[in-house]
Structure formats: structure tokens, C-alpha cells
Amino acid sequence: MRSVENALLKLGEKPLVTGSPEKVLEAEKVVFPGVGNFGQAAETLRKSGLDKAVKSFIAEGKPFLGICLGMQLLFEKSEESKESKGLGVLQGAVQKFPATVKVPQIGWNQLELRDGKRLFKGVADKSFAYFVHSYYAAPGDESVVAAETEYGLRYCSALQRGNVFACQFHPEKSGEIGLKILKNFVEMRD
């Protein structure tokens, strides 16, 4: 969370780090980073009321950016915690990488961008971003995929549906490309 906050400060923003559902609902935009276990995070969101706040915020049409686990929690479920339910904002599930690759994926990998995706305005196809994860999102609706990455298989590494944006990689740790992506998000007006 601190690195996301620092990246936003570097862009001249004044982010408010909060766990308050009321503050989330009052925000103009929300950046929702996450690390850790899907099930534990989903339970924490439910206990705090942040699950309902996030869903209400998204339903209002305001810009929302999920990062890493913050992306995965937008889906219905995850192989990491089969008994836990995600936010269900997007159809699909989070799956574990195959045993044929080193898990977790840690390091730099390329983004294969889809045309017309606002989060990547001014970002070149095949740019590198920084990843740290063992699970990947498999959207039920292919049209939400904004970028794909190859790591033993092609998977959705970023998505966009209306006002909902998310990336599996860490833009806050991805140098100038990551700052450009965050800048694109904070400059969105609708």
C-alpha cells in the first residue's frame, strides 16, 4: 500500500489511505491494491463492510483500479480459497499457474495490449511491467481483457469494463511505464 501511495504522491496526487467504507463511498476514484491470500482478504472486506462499499462505489460509475489481489478479488472465486467468494463484480475465477512454471511469477514480463484500452494510453505494446503472483484471473467475458501476458500460458494481466480497471502487475513498481498507467487512471474524468 505504501508503494502505491508513494507513486501517487510522485504524480502530484493527494491519496487518502483508508479502511473506512464511508470514505470509500465519498471518494472520486479508488485504487484498491492487495497482497496476500484471497480468502483472508475477502473475509476482511466482508467484516469491515468494505465489500459493500466497493461494489456500491463501482455501481456509481466512478473510476476504480484494482491492483494484484485487488484485481483478483473482483472475480467470483479463486482456487486459492475455494470456500471463499470474491466480490463478484466480474464473472470468472482466479486460477493457479500450472506446475510447469515457477510459482510465484516474480519479475518483469511483457504486456500484450489490446486496442482502445484507456488505461494504456501512450504505453507501447510489449512494454514490461513488474509481477509478483501465483494466481491469475480467467474472466468469463473475454471483452474485459485489456492486456495479456505469457507465462506458461497466456493470461489476462489487465482488464477494463466501463469504470472498472485492474492489473495483475504492480504499476507502482513498474518504473516509468507504471507511472504512466497510474497517471492515465488519475486523469480519467468519467
For each residue, the residues with C-beta under 8 A, 3 or more apart:
1: 4 5 17 33
2: 5 6
3: 6 7 170 172 173
4: 1 7 8 15 31 33 67 172
5: 1 2 8 9 15 17
6: 2 3 9 10 172
7: 3 4 10 11 171 172 178 179 182
8: 4 5 11 13 15 31 182 186
9: 5 6 12 13 14 15
10: 6 7 179
11: 7 8 179 182 183 186
12: 9
13: 8 9 186
14: 9
15: 4 5 8 9 31
16: 23 27
17: 1 5
18: 23 24
19: 48 50
20: 23 24
21: 24 25 48 49 50 52 53
22: 25 26 53
23: 16 18 20 26 27
24: 18 20 21 27 30 50 53 54 57
25: 21 22 53 56 57
26: 22 23
27: 16 23 24 30 57 62
28: 62 63
29: 62 63 64 65 185 186 188
30: 24 27 54 57 62 63 64 65
31: 4 8 15 65 67 70 182 185
32: 54 64 65 66 67 70 73
33: 1 4 66 67 68 69 70 172
34: 41 66 67 68 69 70 72 73
35: 68 69 132
36: 40 41 69
37: 40 41 80 81
38: 41 42 69 72 73 78 80 81 84 86 94 135
39: 42 43 78 80 81 83 84
40: 36 37 43 44 81
41: 34 36 37 38 44 45 69 73
42: 38 39 45 46 51 73 81 84 85 86 87
43: 39 40 46 47 84
44: 40 41 47 48 50
45: 41 42 48 50 51 54 73 87
46: 42 43 49 51
47: 43 44
48: 19 21 44 45 51
49: 21 46 52 53
50: 19 21 24 44 45 53 54
51: 42 45 46 48 54 55 87
52: 21 49 55 56
53: 21 22 24 25 49 50 56 57
54: 24 30 32 45 50 51 57 58 64 87 89
55: 51 52 58 59 87 89
56: 25 52 53 59 60
57: 24 25 27 30 53 54 60 62 64
58: 54 55 61 62 64 89 163 164
59: 55 56
60: 56 57
61: 58 162 163 190
62: 27 28 29 30 57 58 163
63: 28 29 30 163 165 185 188 190
64: 29 30 32 54 57 58 163 164 165
65: 29 30 31 32 70 119 165 166 167 185
66: 32 33 34 70 71 72 73 74 164 165 166 167
67: 4 31 32 33 34 70 71 166 167 170 171 172
68: 33 34 35 71 72 132 133 167 168 169 170
69: 33 34 35 36 38 41 72 73
70: 31 32 33 34 65 66 67 73 74 166
71: 66 67 68 74 137 159 166 167 168
72: 34 38 66 68 69 75 78 86 94 135 137 168
73: 32 34 38 41 42 45 66 69 70 86 87
74: 66 70 71 86 87 89 90 137 164 166
75: 72 78 86 87 88 89 90 91 92 93 94 137 139
76: 85 86 88 90 91 92 93
77: 82 84 85 86 93 94
78: 38 39 72 75 81 82 84 86 93 94 95 135
79: 82 93 94 95 96 135
80: 37 38 39 94 96 134 135
81: 37 38 39 40 42 78 84
82: 77 78 79
83: 39
84: 38 39 42 43 77 78 81
85: 42 76 77 88
86: 38 42 72 73 74 75 76 77 78 94
87: 42 45 51 54 55 73 74 75
88: 75 76 85
89: 54 55 58 74 75 164
90: 74 75 76 137 139 140 141 144 159 161 164
91: 75 76 139 140 141
92: 75 76 137 138 139 140 141
93: 75 76 77 78 79 137 138
94: 38 72 75 77 78 79 80 86 135 136 137 138
95: 78 79 135 136 137 138
96: 79 80 103 134 135
97: 101 103 105 134 135 136 151 152 153
98: 101 152 153
99: 103
100: 152
101: 97 98 105 151 152
102: 105
103: 96 97 99 134
104: 132 133 134
105: 97 101 102 109 131 132 133 134 151
106: 131 132
107: 130 131
108: 128 129 130 131
109: 105 128 129 131 149 150 151 157 169
110: 126 127 128 129 149 150
111: 120 123 125 126 127 128 129 147 148 149 157 158 169
112: 125 126 147 148 149 150 154
113: 117 120 123 125 127 146 147
114: 117 145 146 147 148
115:
116:
117: 113 114 120 146 147 158 160
118: 121 160 165 184 188
119: 65 146 158 160 165 167 181 184 185
120: 111 113 117 123 146 147 158 181 184
121: 118 184
122: 180 184
123: 111 113 120 127 177 180 181 184
124: 127
125: 111 112 113
126: 110 111 112
127: 110 111 113 123 124 177
128: 108 109 110 111 174 177
129: 108 109 110 111 157 167 169 170 171 174 177 178
130: 107 108 169 170 173 174 175 178
131: 105 106 107 108 109 149 151 157 168 169 170
132: 35 68 104 105 106 170
133: 68 104 105 136 168
134: 80 96 97 103 104 105
135: 38 72 78 79 80 94 95 96 97
136: 94 95 97 133 151 155 156 157 168
137: 71 72 74 75 90 92 93 94 95 155 156 159 166 168
138: 92 93 94 95 155 156
139: 75 90 91 92 142 144 145 156 159
140: 90 91 92
141: 90 91 92 144 161
142: 139 145
143: 161
144: 90 139 141 156 159 160 161
145: 114 139 142 148 156 158 159
146: 113 114 117 119 120 158 159 160 165
147: 111 112 113 114 117 120 156 157 158 167
148: 111 112 114 145 154 155 156 157
149: 109 110 111 112 131 154 155 157 168 169
150: 109 110 112 153 154
151: 97 101 105 109 131 136 155
152: 97 98 100 101
153: 97 98 150
154: 112 148 149 150
155: 136 137 138 148 149 151 168
156: 136 137 138 139 144 145 147 148 159 168
157: 109 111 129 131 136 147 148 149 167 168 169
158: 111 117 119 120 145 146 147 165 166 167 168 169
159: 71 90 137 139 144 145 146 156 164 165 166 167
160: 117 118 119 144 146 164 165 166
161: 90 141 143 144 164
162: 61
163: 58 61 62 63 64 190
164: 58 64 66 74 89 90 159 160 161
165: 63 64 65 66 118 119 146 158 159 160 185
166: 65 66 67 70 71 74 137 158 159 160
167: 65 66 67 68 71 119 129 147 157 158 159 170 171 181
168: 68 71 72 131 133 136 137 149 155 156 157 158
169: 68 109 111 129 130 131 149 157 158 174 178
170: 3 67 68 129 130 131 132 167 173 174 178
171: 7 67 129 167 174 177 178 179 181 182
172: 3 4 6 7 33 67 178 182
173: 3 130 170 178
174: 128 129 130 169 170 171 177 178 179 181
175: 130 178 179
176: 179 180
177: 123 127 128 129 171 174 180 181
178: 7 129 130 169 170 171 172 173 174 175 181 182
179: 7 10 11 171 174 175 176 182 183
180: 122 123 176 177 183 184
181: 119 120 123 167 171 174 177 178 184 185
182: 7 8 11 31 171 172 178 179 185 186
183: 11 179 180 186 187
184: 118 119 120 121 122 123 180 181 187 188
185: 29 31 63 65 119 165 181 182 188
186: 8 11 13 29 182 183
187: 183 184
188: 29 63 118 184 185
189:
190: 61 63 163
